[in-house]
Amino acid sequence: MKYSISVFILFLALLSVNVFSQNKKEVKKFKIKSSTTIVSESIDGKEKTRTDSYQKFDKSGNILEEFEYNKDGSFKKKESHKYNKNNDNTEDVIFDEKGNVQKKTVTEYNINKDKISETVYDEKGKVIEKTQFGYNLKGYRSYEITTDEKGKMIKKSIYAYDKNGLKTEKKTTDANGEIIAVKKYNYEY
């Protein structure tokens, strides 16, 4: 009996992950308006069912709202998202369990649809940090500069590319120019 309940719970978990993980193309193709993930568990021999998460989509398949719930079924957090006419994500807001804004991120794009800045605000609407993105003449991201609420640089990342335009390195330094991290990208042809 325990085996069949375990198999059933595993089946429901896999089913809910499959529905929850629909990609943007599938959401748009099937005109999915929302997705709810429900979990059924056997606790102390009794089956308990709860909502795990909920997503609401627009006509383009973008996620407009996301809700997460705790294991006891109580509300955990909400995220809302806004998009521009090119379906670029322009605003993300994270709310706490009481519905208060915890963090808001606003993203701006240039005419080439490249991300040029990302500003993060706290619950009171005060800037926490801002990241600006720069591009080279070929349109490849060449740098990222992150500043604090006063405009003082926190970190800087520089990108390098090979002759084919493939990213080969991302070097990140702190405000003093000290290396924080170096990522190298290798490709096999």
SETI-786786 format. One record per atom (N, C-alpha, C): atom name; residue number from 1; x, y, z; residue in one letter. Coordinates in pm, whole numbers. Layout:
<recs>
REC/atomo/num/px/py/pz/residuo
REC/CA/NUM/X/Y/Z/a .
...
</recs>
This chain:
<recs>
REC/atomo/num/px/py/pz/residuo
REC/N/1/81/-119/0/m .
REC/CA/1/0/0/0/m .
REC/C/1/86/126/0/m .
REC/N/2/191/127/88/k .
REC/CA/2/280/241/93/k .
REC/C/2/351/261/-40/k .
REC/N/3/386/150/-106/y .
REC/CA/3/454/157/-236/y .
REC/C/3/365/225/-339/y .
REC/N/4/238/188/-344/s .
REC/CA/4/147/247/-444/s .
REC/C/4/122/394/-416/s .
REC/N/5/117/433/-289/i .
REC/CA/5/101/575/-256/i .
REC/C/5/226/652/-298/i .
REC/N/6/342/593/-273/s .
REC/CA/6/468/658/-312/s .
REC/C/6/476/676/-462/s .
REC/N/7/437/574/-537/v .
REC/CA/7/438/582/-683/v .
REC/C/7/341/690/-730/v .
REC/N/8/223/694/-668/f .
REC/CA/8/123/794/-702/f .
REC/C/8/175/936/-676/f .
REC/N/9/238/955/-562/i .
REC/CA/9/293/1087/-528/i .
REC/C/9/404/1124/-626/i .
REC/N/10/490/1030/-659/l .
REC/CA/10/595/1056/-757/l .
REC/C/10/535/1093/-892/l .
REC/N/11/430/1022/-934/f .
REC/CA/11/362/1051/-1060/f .
REC/C/11/306/1193/-1058/f .
REC/N/12/241/1231/-950/l .
REC/CA/12/185/1367/-940/l .
REC/C/12/295/1472/-941/l .
REC/N/13/404/1444/-873/a .
REC/CA/13/515/1539/-871/a .
REC/C/13/571/1558/-1012/a .
REC/N/14/592/1449/-1083/l .
REC/CA/14/643/1459/-1220/l .
REC/C/14/545/1531/-1311/l .
REC/N/15/418/1503/-1293/l .
REC/CA/15/316/1568/-1374/l .
REC/C/15/314/1718/-1347/l .
REC/N/16/321/1756/-1220/s .
REC/CA/16/317/1899/-1187/s .
REC/C/16/441/1970/-1237/s .
REC/N/17/558/1907/-1231/v .
REC/CA/17/679/1969/-1284/v .
REC/C/17/667/1987/-1434/v .
REC/N/18/611/1888/-1504/n .
REC/CA/18/595/1897/-1648/n .
REC/C/18/504/2013/-1687/n .
REC/N/19/393/2030/-1618/v .
REC/CA/19/302/2139/-1648/v .
REC/C/19/367/2272/-1613/v .
REC/N/20/432/2277/-1497/f .
REC/CA/20/493/2401/-1449/f .
REC/C/20/605/2447/-1540/f .
REC/N/21/672/2354/-1604/s .
REC/CA/21/789/2390/-1681/s .
REC/C/21/760/2409/-1829/s .
REC/N/22/637/2437/-1864/q .
REC/CA/22/606/2462/-2004/q .
REC/C/22/685/2584/-2050/q .
REC/N/23/744/2574/-2167/n .
REC/CA/23/821/2687/-2214/n .
REC/C/23/730/2791/-2278/n .
REC/N/24/786/2906/-2304/k .
REC/CA/24/711/3019/-2356/k .
REC/C/24/639/2988/-2487/k .
REC/N/25/706/2912/-2575/k .
REC/CA/25/645/2875/-2703/k .
REC/C/25/519/2791/-2683/k .
REC/N/26/527/2694/-2592/e .
REC/CA/26/411/2607/-2566/e .
REC/C/26/298/2684/-2501/e .
REC/N/27/332/2774/-2410/v .
REC/CA/27/229/2856/-2345/v .
REC/C/27/155/2938/-2449/v .
REC/N/28/231/2997/-2541/k .
REC/CA/28/171/3079/-2648/k .
REC/C/28/91/2993/-2745/k .
REC/N/29/149/2881/-2788/k .
REC/CA/29/85/2793/-2886/k .
REC/C/29/-49/2740/-2836/k .
REC/N/30/-53/2697/-2711/f .
REC/CA/30/-175/2638/-2656/f .
REC/C/30/-264/2741/-2585/f .
REC/N/31/-223/2868/-2593/k .
REC/CA/31/-299/2979/-2533/k .
REC/C/31/-327/2954/-2385/k .
REC/N/32/-222/2908/-2315/i .
REC/CA/32/-235/2882/-2171/i .
REC/C/32/-242/3016/-2098/i .
REC/N/33/-344/3032/-2016/k .
REC/CA/33/-363/3156/-1940/k .
REC/C/33/-298/3148/-1802/k .
REC/N/34/-297/3026/-1745/s .
REC/CA/34/-237/3010/-1614/s .
REC/C/34/-197/2865/-1593/s .
REC/N/35/-114/2843/-1493/s .
REC/CA/35/-67/2709/-1458/s .
REC/C/35/-63/2699/-1306/s .
REC/N/36/-123/2595/-1252/t .
REC/CA/36/-123/2571/-1108/t .
REC/C/36/-55/2437/-1082/t .
REC/N/37/37/2437/-987/t .
REC/CA/37/103/2314/-946/t .
REC/C/37/46/2272/-812/t .
REC/N/38/-8/2150/-809/i .
REC/CA/38/-70/2096/-688/i .
REC/C/38/10/1974/-645/i .
REC/N/39/39/1966/-516/v .
REC/CA/39/116/1855/-461/v .
REC/C/39/27/1776/-366/v .
REC/N/40/28/1643/-383/s .
REC/CA/40/-41/1553/-290/s .
REC/C/40/66/1472/-220/s .
REC/N/41/60/1472/-87/e .
REC/CA/41/158/1399/-7/e .
REC/C/41/87/1312/94/e .
REC/N/42/153/1204/130/s .
REC/CA/42/102/1117/235/s .
REC/C/42/177/1152/362/s .
REC/N/43/104/1209/458/i .
REC/CA/43/164/1249/585/i .
REC/C/43/91/1176/696/i .
REC/N/44/167/1095/771/d .
REC/CA/44/110/1013/880/d .
REC/C/44/-5/927/830/d .
REC/N/45/10/874/709/g .
REC/CA/45/-91/785/654/g .
REC/C/45/-211/855/593/g .
REC/N/46/-213/986/595/k .
REC/CA/46/-325/1061/537/k .
REC/C/46/-275/1143/419/k .
REC/N/47/-355/1140/314/e .
REC/CA/47/-319/1216/195/e .
REC/C/47/-359/1361/215/e .
REC/N/48/-263/1451/191/k .
REC/CA/48/-289/1595/201/k .
REC/C/48/-252/1658/68/k .
REC/N/49/-340/1741/18/t .
REC/CA/49/-320/1808/-109/t .
REC/C/49/-311/1958/-85/t .
REC/N/50/-215/2021/-153/r .
REC/CA/50/-197/2165/-138/r .
REC/C/50/-151/2226/-270/r .
REC/N/51/-176/2354/-284/t .
REC/CA/51/-126/2427/-400/t .
REC/C/51/19/2465/-371/t .
REC/N/52/108/2436/-464/d .
REC/CA/52/250/2465/-449/d .
REC/C/52/286/2597/-515/d .
REC/N/53/228/2622/-635/s .
REC/CA/53/259/2745/-707/s .
REC/C/53/152/2774/-812/s .
REC/N/54/153/2897/-859/y .
REC/CA/54/57/2941/-961/y .
REC/C/54/128/3042/-1050/y .
REC/N/55/107/3033/-1181/q .
REC/CA/55/162/3128/-1277/q .
REC/C/55/51/3178/-1368/q .
REC/N/56/55/3307/-1398/k .
REC/CA/56/-40/3368/-1491/k .
REC/C/56/41/3422/-1609/k .
REC/N/57/-9/3397/-1733/f .
REC/CA/57/64/3433/-1854/f .
REC/C/57/-12/3536/-1936/f .
REC/N/58/62/3611/-2020/d .
REC/CA/58/-2/3699/-2117/d .
REC/C/58/-13/3625/-2251/d .
REC/N/59/-66/3691/-2353/k .
REC/CA/59/-87/3627/-2484/k .
REC/C/59/44/3587/-2552/k .
REC/N/60/154/3651/-2514/s .
REC/CA/60/283/3619/-2574/s .
REC/C/60/357/3508/-2501/s .
REC/N/61/296/3455/-2395/g .
REC/CA/61/360/3347/-2320/g .
REC/C/61/449/3395/-2207/g .
REC/N/62/450/3526/-2183/n .
REC/CA/62/530/3582/-2074/n .
REC/C/62/460/3559/-1940/n .
REC/N/63/537/3537/-1837/i .
REC/CA/63/482/3520/-1703/i .
REC/C/63/451/3659/-1646/i .
REC/N/64/324/3682/-1614/l .
REC/CA/64/283/3809/-1555/l .
REC/C/64/291/3807/-1403/l .
REC/N/65/246/3695/-1345/e .
REC/CA/65/247/3680/-1200/e .
REC/C/65/286/3538/-1163/e .
REC/N/66/357/3526/-1051/e .
REC/CA/66/394/3396/-996/e .
REC/C/66/366/3398/-846/e .
REC/N/67/301/3295/-798/f .
REC/CA/67/273/3281/-656/f .
REC/C/67/338/3153/-607/f .
REC/N/68/400/3158/-488/e .
REC/CA/68/455/3039/-424/e .
REC/C/68/391/3023/-288/e .
REC/N/69/371/2897/-249/y .
REC/CA/69/307/2867/-122/y .
REC/C/69/397/2779/-37/y .
REC/N/70/386/2792/94/n .
REC/CA/70/461/2709/188/n .
REC/C/70/401/2568/191/n .
REC/N/71/474/2477/256/k .
REC/CA/71/426/2338/264/k .
REC/C/71/296/2325/340/k .
REC/N/72/267/2420/429/d .
REC/CA/72/141/2415/502/d .
REC/C/72/26/2477/422/d .
REC/N/73/57/2522/300/g .
REC/CA/73/-45/2579/212/g .
REC/C/73/-59/2730/225/g .
REC/N/74/10/2790/320/s .
REC/CA/74/1/2934/338/s .
REC/C/74/81/3007/228/s .
REC/N/75/42/3128/201/f .
REC/CA/75/106/3209/98/f .
REC/C/75/249/3241/137/f .
REC/N/76/344/3226/43/k .
REC/CA/76/484/3251/70/k .
REC/C/76/530/3381/7/k .
REC/N/77/515/3393/-128/k .
REC/CA/77/555/3516/-194/k .
REC/C/77/490/3527/-331/k .
REC/N/78/495/3646/-384/k .
REC/CA/78/440/3675/-516/k .
REC/C/78/544/3754/-594/k .
REC/N/79/553/3727/-724/e .
REC/CA/79/635/3806/-815/e .
REC/C/79/546/3852/-929/e .
REC/N/80/565/3977/-970/s .
REC/CA/80/495/4027/-1088/s .
REC/C/80/598/4073/-1189/s .
REC/N/81/563/4065/-1317/h .
REC/CA/81/656/4098/-1425/h .
REC/C/81/584/4182/-1530/h .
REC/N/82/657/4278/-1587/k .
REC/CA/82/605/4359/-1696/k .
REC/C/82/701/4349/-1814/k .
REC/N/83/646/4368/-1935/y .
REC/CA/83/724/4352/-2058/y .
REC/C/83/695/4469/-2151/y .
REC/N/84/791/4499/-2240/n .
REC/CA/84/768/4602/-2340/n .
REC/C/84/711/4538/-2466/n .
REC/N/85/694/4617/-2572/k .
REC/CA/85/633/4566/-2696/k .
REC/C/85/718/4458/-2764/k .
REC/N/86/847/4450/-2729/n .
REC/CA/86/936/4348/-2784/n .
REC/C/86/942/4222/-2696/n .
REC/N/87/856/4217/-2595/n .
REC/CA/87/853/4108/-2497/n .
REC/C/87/979/4100/-2412/n .
REC/N/88/1050/4212/-2398/d .
REC/CA/88/1164/4219/-2308/d .
REC/C/88/1112/4247/-2168/d .
REC/N/89/1166/4179/-2070/n .
REC/CA/89/1126/4198/-1931/n .
REC/C/89/1173/4336/-1885/n .
REC/N/90/1080/4423/-1847/t .
REC/CA/90/1114/4559/-1806/t .
REC/C/90/1100/4584/-1657/t .
REC/N/91/1023/4500/-1588/e .
REC/CA/91/1004/4522/-1444/e .
REC/C/91/971/4391/-1374/e .
REC/N/92/1039/4368/-1262/d .
REC/CA/92/1012/4254/-1175/d .
REC/C/92/990/4308/-1035/d .
REC/N/93/883/4266/-972/v .
REC/CA/93/854/4308/-834/v .
REC/C/93/833/4182/-750/v .
REC/N/94/901/4175/-637/i .
REC/CA/94/886/4064/-544/i .
REC/C/94/813/4115/-420/i .
REC/N/95/705/4045/-385/f .
REC/CA/95/623/4081/-270/f .
REC/C/95/643/3976/-161/f .
REC/N/96/631/4017/-35/d .
REC/CA/96/638/3921/76/d .
REC/C/96/502/3858/102/d .
REC/N/97/495/3777/207/e .
REC/CA/97/372/3705/237/e .
REC/C/97/256/3797/277/e .
REC/N/98/286/3921/312/k .
REC/CA/98/181/4018/347/k .
REC/C/98/140/4105/228/k .
REC/N/99/206/4084/114/g .
REC/CA/99/174/4163/-5/g .
REC/C/99/252/4291/-17/g .
REC/N/100/351/4309/70/n .
REC/CA/100/435/4429/64/n .
REC/C/100/550/4409/-33/n .
REC/N/101/587/4515/-104/v .
REC/CA/101/700/4507/-197/v .
REC/C/101/828/4484/-118/v .
REC/N/102/906/4383/-160/q .
REC/CA/102/1037/4358/-100/q .
REC/C/102/1147/4417/-187/q .
REC/N/103/1132/4395/-318/k .
REC/CA/103/1235/4439/-412/k .
REC/C/103/1171/4462/-548/k .
REC/N/104/1221/4564/-619/k .
REC/CA/104/1173/4593/-754/k .
REC/C/104/1295/4614/-843/k .
REC/N/105/1293/4551/-960/t .
REC/CA/105/1402/4564/-1056/t .
REC/C/105/1344/4619/-1186/t .
REC/N/106/1400/4730/-1234/v .
REC/CA/106/1357/4792/-1358/v .
REC/C/106/1470/4781/-1460/v .
REC/N/107/1437/4729/-1579/t .
REC/CA/107/1537/4708/-1683/t .
REC/C/107/1504/4795/-1804/t .
REC/N/108/1607/4859/-1859/e .
REC/CA/108/1591/4944/-1978/e .
REC/C/108/1670/4885/-2093/e .
REC/N/109/1620/4910/-2216/y .
REC/CA/109/1681/4856/-2338/y .
REC/C/109/1705/4970/-2436/y .
REC/N/110/1804/4950/-2526/n .
REC/CA/110/1828/5049/-2631/n .
REC/C/110/1748/5013/-2756/n .
REC/N/111/1766/5089/-2864/i .
REC/CA/111/1688/5064/-2986/i .
REC/C/111/1724/4931/-3051/i .
REC/N/112/1840/4876/-3017/n .
REC/CA/112/1882/4746/-3070/n .
REC/C/112/1831/4629/-2985/n .
REC/N/113/1746/4660/-2887/k .
REC/CA/113/1689/4562/-2795/k .
REC/C/113/1793/4503/-2699/k .
REC/N/114/1905/4575/-2681/d .
REC/CA/114/2008/4533/-2586/d .
REC/C/114/1978/4593/-2449/d .
REC/N/115/1998/4515/-2345/k .
REC/CA/115/1980/4564/-2208/k .
REC/C/115/2088/4668/-2181/k .
REC/N/116/2047/4788/-2140/i .
REC/CA/116/2146/4893/-2112/i .
REC/C/116/2158/4926/-1964/i .
REC/N/117/2052/4898/-1886/s .
REC/CA/117/2063/4919/-1742/s .
REC/C/117/1961/4834/-1667/s .
REC/N/118/1997/4808/-1542/e .
REC/CA/118/1911/4732/-1452/e .
REC/C/118/1923/4798/-1315/e .
REC/N/119/1812/4856/-1267/t .
REC/CA/119/1812/4927/-1139/t .
REC/C/119/1729/4849/-1038/t .
REC/N/120/1788/4826/-920/v .
REC/CA/120/1721/4750/-815/v .
REC/C/120/1682/4847/-703/v .
REC/N/121/1555/4841/-663/y .
REC/CA/121/1500/4927/-558/y .
REC/C/121/1461/4843/-437/y .
REC/N/122/1467/4902/-318/d .
REC/CA/122/1423/4832/-198/d .
REC/C/122/1273/4852/-178/d .
REC/N/123/1223/4805/-64/e .
REC/CA/123/1079/4810/-36/e .
REC/C/123/1024/4952/-25/e .
REC/N/124/1111/5051/-4/k .
REC/CA/124/1067/5189/7/k .
REC/C/124/1084/5267/-124/k .
REC/N/125/1133/5199/-229/g .
REC/CA/125/1153/5264/-357/g .
REC/C/125/1289/5331/-370/g .
REC/N/126/1378/5305/-275/k .
REC/CA/126/1512/5362/-278/k .
REC/C/126/1604/5271/-360/k .
REC/N/127/1689/5332/-443/v .
REC/CA/127/1783/5256/-525/v .
REC/C/127/1881/5182/-436/v .
REC/N/128/1895/5051/-461/i .
REC/CA/128/1994/4969/-389/i .
REC/C/128/2121/4962/-473/i .
REC/N/129/2103/4930/-601/e .
REC/CA/129/2217/4924/-693/e .
REC/C/129/2168/4939/-835/e .
REC/N/130/2263/4977/-923/k .
REC/CA/130/2231/4992/-1064/k .
REC/C/130/2345/4932/-1144/k .
REC/N/131/2309/4853/-1244/t .
REC/CA/131/2408/4794/-1333/t .
REC/C/131/2387/4850/-1472/t .
REC/N/132/2495/4901/-1532/q .
REC/CA/132/2490/4954/-1668/q .
REC/C/132/2569/4860/-1758/q .
REC/N/133/2516/4839/-1880/f .
REC/CA/133/2576/4746/-1975/f .
REC/C/133/2622/4822/-2098/f .
REC/N/134/2741/4789/-2147/g .
REC/CA/134/2794/4851/-2268/g .
REC/C/134/2823/4747/-2373/g .
REC/N/135/2824/4791/-2499/y .
REC/CA/135/2840/4700/-2612/y .
REC/C/135/2947/4754/-2707/y .
REC/N/136/3016/4661/-2774/n .
REC/CA/136/3116/4703/-2872/n .
REC/C/136/3049/4728/-3007/n .
REC/N/137/3127/4763/-3108/l .
REC/CA/137/3072/4797/-3240/l .
REC/C/137/3002/4680/-3308/l .
REC/N/138/3038/4558/-3270/k .
REC/CA/138/2972/4440/-3328/k .
REC/C/138/2843/4404/-3253/k .
REC/N/139/2811/4478/-3147/g .
REC/CA/139/2690/4452/-3072/g .
REC/C/139/2705/4352/-2959/g .
REC/N/140/2828/4311/-2930/y .
REC/CA/140/2853/4218/-2821/y .
REC/C/140/2870/4295/-2691/y .
REC/N/141/2817/4239/-2583/r .
REC/CA/141/2834/4305/-2452/r .
REC/C/141/2982/4313/-2421/r .
REC/N/142/3029/4434/-2389/s .
REC/CA/142/3170/4452/-2360/s .
REC/C/142/3198/4477/-2212/s .
REC/N/143/3100/4535/-2141/y .
REC/CA/143/3121/4558/-1999/y .
REC/C/143/2989/4566/-1922/y .
REC/N/144/3001/4549/-1790/e .
REC/CA/144/2894/4572/-1693/e .
REC/C/144/2956/4648/-1577/e .
REC/N/145/2893/4756/-1537/i .
REC/CA/145/2940/4832/-1422/i .
REC/C/145/2824/4841/-1322/i .
REC/N/146/2849/4793/-1199/t .
REC/CA/146/2747/4796/-1094/t .
REC/C/146/2787/4900/-991/t .
REC/N/147/2691/4990/-961/t .
REC/CA/147/2713/5096/-864/t .
REC/C/147/2614/5083/-748/t .
REC/N/148/2649/5144/-635/d .
REC/CA/148/2559/5142/-520/d .
REC/C/148/2459/5257/-529/d .
REC/N/149/2383/5278/-422/e .
REC/CA/149/2278/5380/-422/e .
REC/C/149/2332/5522/-440/e .
REC/N/150/2461/5543/-412/k .
REC/CA/150/2522/5675/-427/k .
REC/C/150/2595/5691/-559/k .
REC/N/151/2592/5587/-642/g .
REC/CA/151/2661/5593/-770/g .
REC/C/151/2807/5550/-764/g .
REC/N/152/2852/5500/-649/k .
REC/CA/152/2989/5453/-633/k .
REC/C/152/3001/5311/-689/k .
REC/N/153/3104/5287/-770/m .
REC/CA/153/3121/5156/-833/m .
REC/C/153/3145/5047/-727/m .
REC/N/154/3071/4936/-743/i .
REC/CA/154/3086/4818/-658/i .
REC/C/154/3173/4716/-729/i .
REC/N/155/3141/4692/-858/k .
REC/CA/155/3217/4596/-937/k .
REC/C/155/3205/4629/-1085/k .
REC/N/156/3299/4573/-1161/k .
REC/CA/156/3302/4594/-1305/k .
REC/C/156/3340/4462/-1372/k .
REC/N/157/3269/4429/-1479/s .
REC/CA/157/3300/4308/-1555/s .
REC/C/157/3334/4348/-1698/s .
REC/N/158/3439/4287/-1751/i .
REC/CA/158/3482/4311/-1889/i .
REC/C/158/3474/4179/-1963/i .
REC/N/159/3418/4182/-2086/y .
REC/CA/159/3403/4063/-2168/y .
REC/C/159/3504/4063/-2282/y .
REC/N/160/3552/3943/-2319/a .
REC/CA/160/3640/3926/-2434/a .
REC/C/160/3578/3821/-2526/a .
REC/N/161/3602/3837/-2657/y .
REC/CA/161/3544/3749/-2759/y .
REC/C/161/3652/3704/-2856/y .
REC/N/162/3629/3588/-2920/d .
REC/CA/162/3723/3541/-3022/d .
REC/C/162/3683/3597/-3158/d .
REC/N/163/3755/3557/-3263/k .
REC/CA/163/3729/3609/-3397/k .
REC/C/163/3592/3570/-3452/k .
REC/N/164/3531/3465/-3394/n .
REC/CA/164/3398/3422/-3437/n .
REC/C/164/3286/3492/-3360/n .
REC/N/165/3324/3577/-3265/g .
REC/CA/165/3224/3646/-3185/g .
REC/C/165/3177/3567/-3065/g .
REC/N/166/3244/3457/-3033/l .
REC/CA/166/3208/3377/-2916/l .
REC/C/166/3278/3433/-2792/l .
REC/N/167/3204/3441/-2683/k .
REC/CA/167/3258/3492/-2558/k .
REC/C/167/3369/3399/-2510/k .
REC/N/168/3485/3456/-2476/t .
REC/CA/168/3597/3375/-2428/t .
REC/C/168/3629/3400/-2281/t .
REC/N/169/3592/3520/-2232/e .
REC/CA/169/3626/3551/-2093/e .
REC/C/169/3535/3660/-2037/e .
REC/N/170/3508/3647/-1907/k .
REC/CA/170/3442/3753/-1831/k .
REC/C/170/3525/3773/-1706/k .
REC/N/171/3587/3891/-1694/k .
REC/CA/171/3672/3923/-1580/k .
REC/C/171/3600/4027/-1495/k .
REC/N/172/3583/3995/-1367/t .
REC/CA/172/3512/4085/-1276/t .
REC/C/172/3608/4135/-1169/t .
REC/N/173/3607/4269/-1149/t .
REC/CA/173/3692/4332/-1049/t .
REC/C/173/3606/4412/-951/t .
REC/N/174/3662/4438/-834/d .
REC/CA/174/3591/4521/-737/d .
REC/C/174/3621/4668/-765/d .
REC/N/175/3576/4757/-677/a .
REC/CA/175/3593/4901/-697/a .
REC/C/175/3740/4943/-700/a .
REC/N/176/3827/4864/-639/n .
REC/CA/176/3971/4895/-636/n .
REC/C/176/4047/4831/-751/n .
REC/N/177/3977/4762/-840/g .
REC/CA/177/4043/4696/-953/g .
REC/C/177/4097/4558/-921/g .
REC/N/178/4071/4509/-799/e .
REC/CA/178/4115/4376/-760/e .
REC/C/178/4022/4273/-824/e .
REC/N/179/4081/4167/-880/i .
REC/CA/179/4002/4063/-947/i .
REC/C/179/3920/3984/-846/i .
REC/N/180/3788/3978/-873/i .
REC/CA/180/3696/3899/-791/i .
REC/C/180/3681/3760/-852/i .
REC/N/181/3663/3757/-984/a .
REC/CA/181/3642/3629/-1053/a .
REC/C/181/3678/3643/-1201/a .
REC/N/182/3718/3531/-1257/v .
REC/CA/182/3744/3523/-1401/v .
REC/C/182/3675/3397/-1452/v .
REC/N/183/3586/3414/-1549/k .
REC/CA/183/3521/3301/-1615/k .
REC/C/183/3581/3288/-1753/k .
REC/N/184/3621/3167/-1788/k .
REC/CA/184/3674/3140/-1922/k .
REC/C/184/3579/3045/-1992/k .
REC/N/185/3556/3070/-2119/y .
REC/CA/185/3465/2990/-2199/y .
REC/C/185/3545/2921/-2309/y .
REC/N/186/3537/2788/-2313/n .
REC/CA/186/3607/2710/-2413/n .
REC/C/186/3505/2638/-2502/n .
REC/N/187/3536/2625/-2629/y .
REC/CA/187/3444/2563/-2723/y .
REC/C/187/3519/2455/-2801/y .
REC/N/188/3447/2347/-2830/e .
REC/CA/188/3502/2242/-2916/e .
REC/C/188/3428/2249/-3048/e .
REC/N/189/3500/2239/-3156/y .
REC/CA/189/3439/2247/-3290/y .
REC/C/189/3445/2111/-3356/y .
</recs>
